Amino acid sequence: MEIYILGYGGWISNPNIGYTSLYVKTDINLLLDAGEGAYARLAQCGLPFPDVIYISHRHGDHILGVPTFLLMARRLGRKVKIVGSAEVLDAVKNLAVITGIENALPHAELIEAHDKVRIGDTVMSFAPTEHPVHTLAVRVEHGGKCLVYSSDTAPVDTVVELSKGCDLLAHEVSGNPGQEEARRVGHSTTADAVEIALRAGVKMLMPIHFYIEQPIVPPGVTLVLPSPCGKIVL
């Protein structure tokens, strides 16, 4: 399993770090979230067009890049699978209409996220998180390797359970220690992410979804630090 970081910021982060989006190579090419500019980042990193796009929730920094992928799928004469909750899939259809590209929708195969989704030899499992809109964390498994992407969430036991025994947890860190008010709006601190990683017994933690301040991560886990077009091999 290879993981490439397209972006690791939140909606109002420094634009140079991009919105949080991970590209996972297994036997398929899987994109986890597609905020504004995700296709440009994909091209800059020299990565192939994805077979599957997973959208965790309908906030703009996670979904606004989808119309460009739909248009590119049409131009390439192929279909792209889009996986998400029923709410997300409705948002994808509405977004296509709002942006005037509803004629590209036939190039999307919409797949509702349920307990497990298998595409090829890659298995995706899901768990609800704690966020103002319905949001799903995702576990990606292939060839004995495992990645969990928390998406946006306050610290929650469902992410701990989803992550148990995994190789890498990519967990959001919208606040630093002392900024626990982030939890009230469905986000976590770096200390929360470390605690979740320790409880889940993951091998490595990658902090993502930074805001304006640089993350200050307490000790206790093996850290993987994201960088634009950075690559992780599990």
N, C-alpha and C positions, 0 to 999 in steps of 0.2 A: 504494500500500500504506500503510495506517494501522496503527500499533501503539499499543496502550494498555497501561499498566502497572497491573495489578491488585495486585500485591505483588512484593516483591523481597528477602524475607528467607529465612533457613534455618529449620530445625525449631525451634531454640531462640533465635530472634532476638526483638527487641522486637516484641510483637504488633501494634503500631501500623503497622508497615510490611508486614505480611501475608506469607504464603508466596509464593515466586516463582511468578508466573503472568502470562503475556502474552496479550493478545487482539489478534488480527490480522484486519484487514478487507481482503479482496481482492474477488473476486467471491463469496467465501463468508465467513462469520464463523467464525474458527478460534481456539480456546482452546488455549494451550500450557501444560499442566499445571494440575491442579485440586486443590490442597491444601484443608485444612479452611477453610471460610469463603469459598471462591472465588465461590460464587453470590452471597453477600451483597455482596462487593466489586463484582461485575458489576452488581448492582442499584444500588449507591451511585454507580457511575460512569455510570449511565444507558445501558448498552450492551445491545443485543438478545441474546436467547438464542442460543447458538452453534449453528451447523450441525454443526460438527466439534469434537471434543475430542481432542487428542493428549496421551497420557500417556507420559512418558519412561522411568519406572521405578516400581517398586512401593513405594518408601518413602512413609511417611504424609504428609509435607509436600508430596507431589506427586500423591497419589491419593485422599486421604480425603474430598475434596469431591465425588467422583463420585456417591455415592448421592443427594445432593440434586439433581443435574442429571438423574438418571434419574427421580426422582419428579416433577420439574417437566416433563420431557418427557411423562410420562404425563398429567399434568394438562392440558398444552397440546394433547394429542392428536396428538403428532408423534413422529418418531424423531430421535435424535441419533446421528451417526456417532462411534464411538470408535476411534482409531487407536493401536496400540502393538504391542510385541513379543508373541509367544505367551505369554510369562510374564506380561506386563501384562494381557492379555485374560483369562487364567485368574484373576488377582488381582481384576479387576473383577467377574467372576462370583462368586467367593468372597466378596467384600466385600458384594455385594448379598444373598447368603444370610446372612452373619453379621449384617447390619443389618436383616434381616427384610423386605427389599423385593424379593425375587426375582420377585415378580409385575410389577415394573417393567422387568425385563430385556428383554421383547419390544419395548420402546421404544428399545433400543439396537441399532445395526447395528455389529457388531464387525469391524474391518478390520485384518488383520495387517500391520505395517510390514515391507516388504521393500525392494528396491533403490530403487524409486520408487513413490509413490502419487499418482495424479492425481485430484482432485475438482474438477469444473468446469474452469476454466482455471488452477487453482492446483496446483503440483507440489511434493510433499514428498519430500525425499531424506534418507537416514539414515546414521549412522556410529556404531559402538560406541565408548563411552568407557571410561575406567578408573575403576571405582567398585565397592564391595563387592557390589552386585547388578547384574544385567544392565541396562545403561542405554544409551539411544540419543540422540545429538544429532540435531537436525533442521535441515534447510535448507528454507526456504519461498521459492518463486519465483513471481512473477506480474507480468505487464506489464513485464518487463525490470528489475524490482526484486527484491532478495534480502535475506532475514534468516536468520541462523543463531542457533539457541538451543543452547548447549552442554549444558544440564542440568548434573548434578553430575559432576565429573570431575577427576582429576589432570591435569596438562598432558600432552597426547597428540597425536601426529602426525595421527591420524584427524580431529580437529577442525580442524587446520590445513588439511588437504586439502579437507574439506567446506566451509570458509569462503572458499576462494580467490576473490578478485575480488568478494566480497559487499559490499553497502552497509553493513550493520550486523551486528556480532557481539555478541550478549548472552551474556557469559561469566561463569560463577560465580567469585566471589572470597571464598572462605571464610576466607582468611588474609591478613595484611599481610606485606610484606617482613620477613624474620626469623622468620616462622612457617611455614617450609617443612615442618614436621612434618605440616601439613595434607595433604600429598601421600600420606602413608602410609595415610590413611583415605579416599583417593579424592577429594581436593579440591585446589583451586588457590589460589595467592596472587594478589594484584593484579599483582605483577611478572610472574607466569606469564601472566596474561591479556593484558597489554601485549605480551609477546614473541610470543604466538600471533597476536594481531591484526596485528603488524608482519610476521610471517612469511607470513601469509595475504594481506596486502595489502588488508585491508578498509578502507572509508572511515571508519567510526566504530566505537567500542567502548562498550558499555554494561555496566558492572559490576553484577552481580546476586548474589543469594544471600548477603547479608551475614549475619554472626553478631552477637555482642554488640558488638564494636568497630566503629567507623566505618572504612570503607575508606580507605587511604592509597595513592593510585594514582601510580606513577612517571610522569614525562613521556614523551612520544614518540608519542602518538596523540591523535586528536580524540575527546574524551569526550562521551558523552550520559549525563546523570545522571538516574536514575529518580526519580519521585515518584508518590504515590498518584493514580491516575486520569490520570497524565501521558500526553501524546499525542506521537507521533513520526510525521512524514509523510516517506516516502521518495520 
